[in-house]
Amino acid sequence: MIELDDMRLFRALGVSRSLAAAARLLNLTPPAVTVRLQRLEERLGVRLAVREARGISLTDEGQRLHQEANELLERIEAIPSRVSGEMGSATGNLRIVAPFGFGRAHIAPLVRDLHRAHPKLTISLALSDSPLTAAAGADVVVSIGNIKASSWVGHYLAPNERYLCASPAFARRLRKLAHPSELAQYECLCLRENDEDVTRLRFMQAETEGQTAARAVTIRMSGALSSNDGTVISDWALDGLGIIERSEWDAARLIASGKLVRVLPAWRLEPAPVMALLPTRHGVSSRQRVFLDAAKQAFDPAPWRREGRG
């Protein structure tokens, strides 16, 4: 039997890079988190997470449980505001910070519709190439991928895989490319986000029937061209200048149209789910709740999956 504490455990694990970070979110010790995770895996009879020296990552079963936990806890935590009737009368100021590309494409239309539904709610949308750096005073930070900062609590909004891509012309040069370690032989276009100096990618080989998945492989992408703007590196890739790593939300339409093709499709990158980060563990305000509910509705199903996937 799964209990609410198990759901809270998995919500924390899903937005943390390590057991220690999840423990801080839950006000527990790392050994206590490890024991609770092991007991949950024993009860369910499946492996939910892979523990490594560099951190923790969820298995496919763990990703599904993380999504279920988020949805269940979202409904439970919304009960007070729904019962009190606050949901229909949102007022005050709501400050949202989001990444440039995703913010323009998906959060700006969401804010527009939110304003129409709640005209008394004042909304400020700030776009940044490093949302957490610009997060001071924010009510909600929209993040692509899991977070390192334990002072924020993540609320799952939508699935988002990560792909290696290149133009069809460039991809024809990659016919012998079979393993991530061989990427160093080819031009890579690097996105420098969140003040990071290097781009490291962690690959897992896709499991096939009768074959055990290989261990994770971590490689550093490097190249002569880099930018902090995802649109710029996508344009360079379309021009045939190299290989890029892009989120599904951005790459799916380009892959579906044939402008980009996937590279190393037999290898899977760690997913980067779309998350709404709130600055405290307790007390979701009615304004934050209005945003969370609107975002979950807008991203169910995810627009990039409605438009077609590569």
C-alpha positions in Angstrom: 0.0 0.0 0.0 1.2 3.5 -0.9 0.8 6.2 1.7 0.8 10.0 1.4 4.3 10.2 2.8 5.5 7.9 0.0 4.0 10.4 -2.5 5.7 13.3 -0.8 9.0 11.4 -0.9 8.7 10.9 -4.6 7.8 14.4 -5.3 11.0 15.5 -3.6 13.1 12.8 -5.3 11.7 13.9 -8.7 13.0 17.5 -8.3 16.3 16.7 -6.6 19.7 15.8 -8.0 20.6 13.7 -5.0 19.2 11.9 -1.9 20.7 14.6 0.3 18.8 17.3 -1.6 15.6 15.4 -1.3 16.2 14.9 2.4 16.6 18.6 2.9 13.2 19.2 1.2 11.6 16.7 3.5 13.4 17.7 6.7 14.9 14.2 7.0 18.4 12.7 7.0 19.8 11.1 3.8 19.9 7.6 5.5 16.1 8.0 6.4 15.3 8.8 2.7 17.3 5.9 1.5 15.5 3.5 3.8 12.1 4.8 2.9 12.9 4.5 -0.8 14.2 0.9 -0.4 11.0 -0.1 1.5 8.8 1.5 -1.2 10.7 -0.4 -3.9 10.2 -3.6 -2.0 6.5 -3.1 -1.6 6.0 -2.3 -5.2 8.4 -4.9 -6.5 10.1 -2.6 -9.0 13.3 -0.4 -9.0 12.3 3.2 -8.9 15.6 5.0 -8.8 19.3 4.5 -9.8 21.7 5.5 -7.1 25.1 6.6 -8.3 28.1 8.5 -6.9 27.1 11.7 -8.8 23.5 11.6 -7.7 20.2 9.9 -8.4 18.0 9.4 -11.4 14.5 7.9 -11.7 13.8 4.8 -13.7 10.8 4.7 -16.1 8.7 3.3 -13.3 10.0 6.0 -11.0 9.1 8.7 -13.5 5.5 7.4 -13.7 5.2 7.3 -9.9 6.6 10.8 -9.7 3.9 12.1 -12.1 1.2 10.2 -10.2 2.5 11.6 -6.9 2.5 15.2 -8.2 -1.1 14.9 -9.5 -2.4 13.4 -6.3 -0.7 15.9 -4.0 -1.8 18.8 -6.2 -5.4 17.7 -5.8 -5.1 17.3 -2.0 -3.3 20.6 -1.5 -5.9 22.4 -3.5 -8.8 21.3 -1.3 -8.7 24.3 1.2 -8.8 26.9 -1.5 -11.5 25.1 -3.4 -13.6 24.7 -0.3 -13.2 28.3 0.6 -14.1 29.5 -2.9 -10.8 31.4 -3.4 -10.3 29.8 -6.8 -12.9 32.0 -8.5 -11.7 35.3 -7.2 -7.9 35.6 -7.6 -6.6 39.1 -6.8 -3.2 40.7 -5.9 0.1 40.4 -7.6 1.6 37.3 -9.2 5.2 37.4 -10.4 6.3 34.6 -12.8 9.8 34.0 -14.0 10.4 31.7 -17.0 13.1 30.7 -19.6 13.2 32.9 -22.7 12.2 30.4 -25.4 9.7 28.4 -23.4 8.3 31.5 -21.8 7.6 33.2 -25.2 6.1 30.1 -26.7 4.0 28.7 -23.9 4.0 30.8 -20.7 3.1 34.2 -22.4 -0.1 32.7 -23.9 -0.9 31.1 -20.6 -0.6 34.5 -18.8 -2.8 36.1 -21.5 -5.6 33.6 -20.8 -5.1 33.8 -17.1 -5.5 37.6 -17.3 -8.7 37.2 -19.2 -10.1 34.8 -16.6 -8.9 36.8 -13.6 -8.8 40.5 -14.6 -8.3 41.6 -11.0 -5.1 39.6 -10.8 -1.9 41.7 -11.6 0.6 39.5 -13.4 4.3 40.2 -14.1 6.1 37.8 -16.5 9.9 38.0 -16.5 11.9 36.0 -19.0 15.5 35.0 -18.3 18.2 32.6 -19.6 18.7 31.8 -16.0 15.3 31.8 -14.2 16.6 30.9 -10.8 19.1 33.6 -10.8 16.3 36.1 -11.5 13.9 34.5 -9.1 14.2 37.0 -6.2 10.6 37.8 -5.1 9.0 35.5 -7.6 5.8 33.6 -6.8 6.4 31.0 -9.4 9.5 30.0 -11.4 9.0 27.9 -14.5 11.9 25.5 -15.0 12.9 23.0 -17.7 14.3 20.0 -15.9 15.1 19.1 -12.3 16.5 21.6 -9.9 19.6 21.8 -7.6 18.3 24.4 -5.2 16.6 22.8 -2.2 14.8 26.0 -1.2 12.3 25.6 -4.1 9.5 23.0 -4.2 8.8 21.6 -7.7 5.3 21.0 -9.1 5.2 18.8 -12.2 3.5 20.5 -15.2 4.4 18.5 -18.3 6.7 15.8 -19.7 9.7 16.8 -21.8 12.3 14.5 -23.3 15.7 15.7 -24.5 17.0 14.8 -28.0 20.3 15.1 -29.9 19.5 16.5 -33.3 21.1 17.7 -36.5 20.1 18.8 -40.0 19.5 16.0 -42.5 22.6 17.0 -44.4 24.8 17.0 -41.3 23.2 13.7 -40.1 24.4 12.0 -43.3 27.9 12.5 -42.0 27.0 10.6 -38.8 26.2 7.2 -40.3 29.0 5.5 -38.4 28.2 7.2 -35.1 27.1 4.4 -32.7 28.1 5.5 -29.2 28.0 8.8 -27.3 31.7 8.7 -26.7 32.2 9.2 -30.4 30.5 12.6 -30.3 33.9 14.3 -29.7 34.7 13.6 -33.4 32.0 15.9 -34.6 31.0 19.6 -34.3 28.6 20.2 -31.4 26.7 23.4 -30.8 26.5 24.1 -27.1 23.8 25.9 -25.2 25.2 27.7 -22.1 22.3 28.1 -19.6 22.1 28.8 -15.9 25.6 30.2 -15.8 27.1 26.8 -16.6 30.5 26.7 -18.2 30.3 23.2 -19.7 27.6 21.0 -21.2 27.6 17.5 -19.9 25.0 14.9 -21.1 24.1 11.7 -19.4 23.0 8.9 -21.7 21.2 5.6 -21.0 20.9 3.0 -23.7 17.3 2.1 -24.6 16.3 -1.3 -23.3 15.3 -3.9 -25.9 13.6 -7.3 -25.3 16.1 -9.8 -23.9 18.8 -7.2 -23.4 19.9 -5.5 -20.2 20.4 -1.8 -20.6 24.0 -0.6 -20.5 25.3 1.6 -17.7 24.9 5.3 -18.0 27.5 7.2 -20.1 28.3 10.8 -19.3 30.1 12.9 -22.0 31.0 16.5 -22.3 29.8 18.3 -25.4 32.1 20.9 -26.8 32.5 22.9 -30.0 33.6 26.1 -31.6 30.1 27.6 -31.4 28.0 28.2 -28.3 25.3 30.6 -27.1 23.0 31.2 -24.2 20.0 31.4 -26.6 18.3 28.2 -27.7 16.9 29.7 -30.8 20.4 30.7 -31.9 21.8 27.2 -31.7 18.7 25.7 -33.3 19.2 28.1 -36.2 22.8 27.1 -36.5 21.8 23.4 -36.5 19.3 24.1 -39.2 22.1 25.6 -41.2 24.0 22.4 -40.9 26.7 23.6 -38.5 26.6 20.8 -36.0 24.8 18.6 -33.4 22.6 20.1 -30.7 20.8 18.9 -27.6 17.3 20.3 -27.5 14.2 19.8 -25.4 11.3 17.9 -26.9 9.0 21.0 -26.6 11.2 22.8 -29.1 12.6 20.1 -31.2 9.4 18.0 -31.8 8.0 20.4 -34.5 11.3 20.6 -36.3 11.7 16.8 -36.3 8.1 16.3 -37.5 8.7 18.7 -40.4 11.9 17.0 -41.4 14.1 20.1 -40.7 16.0 18.2 -38.0 16.6 14.5 -37.4 17.5 12.7 -34.2 21.0 11.6 -33.6 21.8 8.4 -31.6 18.1 7.6 -31.2 19.0 4.3 -29.5 20.4 6.3 -26.5 18.1 8.2 -24.2 19.0 11.4 -22.4 17.7 12.2 -19.0 14.3 13.8 -19.3 13.8 17.5 -18.4 10.2 17.8 -17.2 8.5 21.2 -17.2 8.2 22.2 -13.5 6.7 25.1 -11.6 8.9 26.0 -8.7 7.4 27.6 -5.5 9.6 29.2 -2.9 8.3 27.4 0.2 7.2 24.0 1.3 4.0 25.3 3.0 1.1 27.4 2.1 0.3 27.6 -1.7 -1.5 30.9 -2.2 -4.7 31.2 -4.2 -2.7 33.1 -6.9 -0.1 30.4 -7.2 -2.9 27.8 -7.2 -4.7 29.6 -10.1 -1.4 29.5 -12.1 -0.7 25.8 -11.3 -4.2 24.7 -12.3 -4.2 26.8 -15.5 -0.8 25.5 -16.5 -1.7 21.9 -15.8 -4.8 22.3 -17.9 -2.9 24.0 -20.7 -0.2 21.3 -20.8 -2.6 18.3 -20.6 -1.7 16.9 -23.1 1.5 18.7 -23.8 1.2 20.9 -26.9 4.5 19.5 -28.3 3.0 16.1 -28.2 -0.3 17.2 -29.8 1.6 18.7 -32.7 3.5 15.5 -33.4 6.8 13.9 -32.2 9.9 12.7 -33.9 
